[in-house]
Amino acid sequence: MSNKFNDFLKEQLQDEEFRREYEALQPEHAVIQAMIDARKRTGLTQKELSERTGIAQGDISKLERGNANPSLRTLKRLAAGMGMQLKIEFVPEAI
């Protein structure tokens, strides 16, 4: 992220309502970023991952842009297509 964006975000996070909404979306953003990072680590394009999984490239793109919510089954298919396992954790909330 650019410094301008980080500065803007830091300023916006001072607003309590904005901060609550931003934090509520963090798990979704983390899943999206994990999918993108995993695909890039494997050196696959969206098209190549599509061919391996049978999931349409357009659907993979939507997932990576946050415009769709993947099912657990879809996440498993994506992981398998990248030669990975899906791991989901429940962790205690920070106090």
MODELLER restraints for C-alpha pairs under 7 A, 6 or more apart:
rsr = mdl.restraints
at = mdl.atoms
rsr.add(forms.Gaussian(group=physical.xy_distance, feature=features.Distance(at['CA:12:A'], at['CA:18:A']), mean=6.70, stdev=0.5))
rsr.add(forms.Gaussian(group=physical.xy_distance, feature=features.Distance(at['CA:13:A'], at['CA:19:A']), mean=4.78, stdev=0.5))
rsr.add(forms.Gaussian(group=physical.xy_distance, feature=features.Distance(at['CA:32:A'], at['CA:63:A']), mean=7.00, stdev=0.5))
rsr.add(forms.Gaussian(group=physical.xy_distance, feature=features.Distance(at['CA:32:A'], at['CA:64:A']), mean=5.56, stdev=0.5))
rsr.add(forms.Gaussian(group=physical.xy_distance, feature=features.Distance(at['CA:32:A'], at['CA:66:A']), mean=6.69, stdev=0.5))
rsr.add(forms.Gaussian(group=physical.xy_distance, feature=features.Distance(at['CA:36:A'], at['CA:64:A']), mean=6.44, stdev=0.5))
rsr.add(forms.Gaussian(group=physical.xy_distance, feature=features.Distance(at['CA:39:A'], at['CA:82:A']), mean=6.74, stdev=0.5))
rsr.add(forms.Gaussian(group=physical.xy_distance, feature=features.Distance(at['CA:42:A'], at['CA:82:A']), mean=6.48, stdev=0.5))
rsr.add(forms.Gaussian(group=physical.xy_distance, feature=features.Distance(at['CA:46:A'], at['CA:57:A']), mean=5.77, stdev=0.5))
rsr.add(forms.Gaussian(group=physical.xy_distance, feature=features.Distance(at['CA:46:A'], at['CA:60:A']), mean=6.55, stdev=0.5))
rsr.add(forms.Gaussian(group=physical.xy_distance, feature=features.Distance(at['CA:47:A'], at['CA:57:A']), mean=5.38, stdev=0.5))
rsr.add(forms.Gaussian(group=physical.xy_distance, feature=features.Distance(at['CA:49:A'], at['CA:81:A']), mean=6.27, stdev=0.5))
rsr.add(forms.Gaussian(group=physical.xy_distance, feature=features.Distance(at['CA:50:A'], at['CA:56:A']), mean=5.50, stdev=0.5))
rsr.add(forms.Gaussian(group=physical.xy_distance, feature=features.Distance(at['CA:50:A'], at['CA:57:A']), mean=5.10, stdev=0.5))
rsr.add(forms.Gaussian(group=physical.xy_distance, feature=features.Distance(at['CA:52:A'], at['CA:81:A']), mean=5.35, stdev=0.5))
rsr.add(forms.Gaussian(group=physical.xy_distance, feature=features.Distance(at['CA:53:A'], at['CA:77:A']), mean=6.05, stdev=0.5))
rsr.add(forms.Gaussian(group=physical.xy_distance, feature=features.Distance(at['CA:53:A'], at['CA:78:A']), mean=6.39, stdev=0.5))
rsr.add(forms.Gaussian(group=physical.xy_distance, feature=features.Distance(at['CA:53:A'], at['CA:81:A']), mean=5.33, stdev=0.5))
rsr.add(forms.Gaussian(group=physical.xy_distance, feature=features.Distance(at['CA:62:A'], at['CA:68:A']), mean=5.66, stdev=0.5))
rsr.add(forms.Gaussian(group=physical.xy_distance, feature=features.Distance(at['CA:63:A'], at['CA:69:A']), mean=6.59, stdev=0.5))
rsr.add(forms.Gaussian(group=physical.xy_distance, feature=features.Distance(at['CA:63:A'], at['CA:70:A']), mean=6.74, stdev=0.5))
rsr.add(forms.Gaussian(group=physical.xy_distance, feature=features.Distance(at['CA:76:A'], at['CA:86:A']), mean=5.80, stdev=0.5))
rsr.add(forms.Gaussian(group=physical.xy_distance, feature=features.Distance(at['CA:79:A'], at['CA:85:A']), mean=5.48, stdev=0.5))
rsr.add(forms.Gaussian(group=physical.xy_distance, feature=features.Distance(at['CA:79:A'], at['CA:86:A']), mean=5.80, stdev=0.5))
